[in-house]
Amino acid sequence: MEMNDFEELAILTEEWWYMMDKLKKAKSTFYDVKAVQYDKIPYDQKVSDPTLKKFLYIDSLERETAEAGLAKHNKWWLIKERIEKMEKPYSEMLEGYYLYHWDIEKISGFMHITPGEGFRLKREAVEQYEKLYSDLPK
């Protein structure tokens, strides 16, 4: 089953937050040991010194977190660029709901429509987005 852009963005965001939590936990566990600034220790020294090898794990977590954040950021901007090319009420609905995580009632209030019309507009906007961009590469 193929995911649409919005589902993929949600998964990338979830993975990024998971990595952020994992990194925060690892840093709080390891960095509370001593008042040393391990970020300033050269990588070669971390590799050669057996007492510092556990901090290589944090380096790898930071790299994975950065990669997850970059993937999320790239997908977010791709969707934003595509949404901006759509007609006005559809683009406002998709941008508010999927990119800024506002609820339908809030967006409907800004657009001066009822929540029921907002849900209908969201459904139509997603259909229009998928029709326009389903055949393009991700």
C-alpha positions as CSV (number, residue, x, y, z in Angstrom):
1,M,0.0,0.0,0.0
2,E,1.4,3.3,-1.0
3,M,1.4,6.3,1.3
4,N,0.3,9.7,0.3
5,D,2.6,12.7,1.1
6,F,0.6,13.7,4.3
7,E,0.9,10.2,5.8
8,E,4.6,10.1,4.9
9,L,5.1,13.5,6.6
10,A,3.3,12.3,9.7
11,I,5.6,9.2,9.9
12,L,8.7,11.3,9.4
13,T,7.6,13.7,12.1
14,E,6.9,10.8,14.5
15,E,10.3,9.2,13.8
16,W,12.1,12.6,14.3
17,W,10.4,13.1,17.7
18,Y,11.2,9.6,18.7
19,M,14.9,10.2,17.8
20,M,14.8,13.5,19.8
21,D,13.5,11.7,22.9
22,K,16.0,8.9,22.5
23,L,18.9,11.4,22.2
24,K,17.7,13.5,25.2
25,K,17.5,10.3,27.3
26,A,21.0,9.2,26.2
27,K,22.5,12.6,26.9
28,S,20.9,12.8,30.3
29,T,22.2,9.3,31.2
30,F,25.8,9.8,30.0
31,Y,26.4,13.5,30.5
32,D,25.4,13.6,34.1
33,V,28.4,11.4,35.0
34,K,31.0,14.2,35.0
35,A,31.1,17.9,34.3
36,V,33.1,17.4,31.1
37,Q,32.0,18.9,27.8
38,Y,32.1,15.7,25.7
39,D,31.0,17.6,22.6
40,K,34.3,19.4,22.5
41,I,36.4,16.2,22.7
42,P,37.8,15.3,19.2
43,Y,36.3,12.3,17.5
44,D,39.7,10.5,17.3
45,Q,40.1,10.7,21.0
46,K,36.6,9.3,21.6
47,V,37.5,6.3,19.4
48,S,40.9,5.6,20.9
49,D,40.0,6.1,24.6
50,P,38.0,3.2,25.9
51,T,36.4,5.3,28.6
52,L,34.9,7.6,26.0
53,K,33.6,5.0,23.6
54,K,30.1,5.1,25.0
55,F,29.9,8.7,23.8
56,L,30.2,7.5,20.2
57,Y,26.7,6.2,20.7
58,I,25.5,9.8,21.3
59,D,27.4,11.0,18.2
60,S,25.6,8.3,16.1
61,L,22.2,9.3,17.7
62,E,22.9,13.0,16.9
63,R,23.7,12.0,13.3
64,E,20.5,9.9,13.0
65,T,18.4,12.6,14.5
66,A,19.8,15.2,12.1
67,E,19.1,12.9,9.2
68,A,15.5,12.2,10.4
69,G,15.0,16.0,10.8
70,L,16.3,16.7,7.3
71,A,14.0,14.1,5.8
72,K,11.0,15.6,7.6
73,H,12.1,19.1,6.7
74,N,12.5,18.2,3.0
75,K,9.1,16.5,2.8
76,W,7.4,19.4,4.6
77,W,8.8,21.9,2.1
78,L,7.9,19.7,-0.9
79,I,4.3,19.6,0.4
80,K,4.3,23.3,1.1
81,E,5.5,24.2,-2.4
82,R,2.8,21.9,-4.0
83,I,0.1,23.3,-1.8
84,E,1.0,26.9,-2.7
85,K,0.3,26.1,-6.3
86,M,-3.3,25.0,-5.5
87,E,-6.4,27.2,-5.5
88,K,-7.0,29.4,-2.4
89,P,-9.5,27.7,-0.2
90,Y,-7.9,24.3,-0.8
91,S,-4.4,25.5,-0.1
92,E,-5.4,27.2,3.1
93,M,-7.1,24.1,4.4
94,L,-4.3,21.7,3.6
95,E,-1.6,24.1,4.9
96,G,-3.4,24.7,8.1
97,Y,-4.4,21.1,8.8
98,Y,-1.3,19.2,7.6
99,L,1.6,21.6,7.9
100,Y,0.6,23.6,11.0
101,H,-1.6,20.9,12.8
102,W,-4.5,23.2,13.4
103,D,-7.9,21.6,13.9
104,I,-10.7,21.9,11.3
105,E,-12.8,24.1,13.5
106,K,-10.0,26.6,13.9
107,I,-9.3,26.7,10.1
108,S,-13.1,26.9,9.4
109,G,-13.3,29.9,11.8
110,F,-10.5,31.7,9.9
111,M,-12.2,31.0,6.6
112,H,-15.7,32.0,7.9
113,I,-17.2,28.6,7.1
114,T,-18.9,26.0,9.3
115,P,-16.9,23.1,10.6
116,G,-19.0,20.8,8.4
117,E,-18.0,22.8,5.3
118,G,-14.5,22.7,6.6
119,F,-14.4,18.9,6.7
120,R,-15.9,18.7,3.2
121,L,-13.3,21.2,2.0
122,K,-10.5,19.2,3.5
123,R,-11.7,16.0,1.8
124,E,-12.0,17.8,-1.5
125,A,-8.6,19.4,-1.1
126,V,-6.9,16.1,-0.4
127,E,-8.6,14.6,-3.4
128,Q,-7.4,17.5,-5.6
129,Y,-3.9,17.3,-4.2
130,E,-3.7,13.5,-4.8
131,K,-5.1,14.0,-8.3
132,L,-2.4,16.6,-9.1
133,Y,0.6,15.0,-7.5
134,S,0.0,11.2,-7.3
135,D,1.9,10.4,-10.4
136,L,4.9,12.6,-9.5
137,P,8.0,11.1,-7.8
138,K,8.1,11.5,-4.0
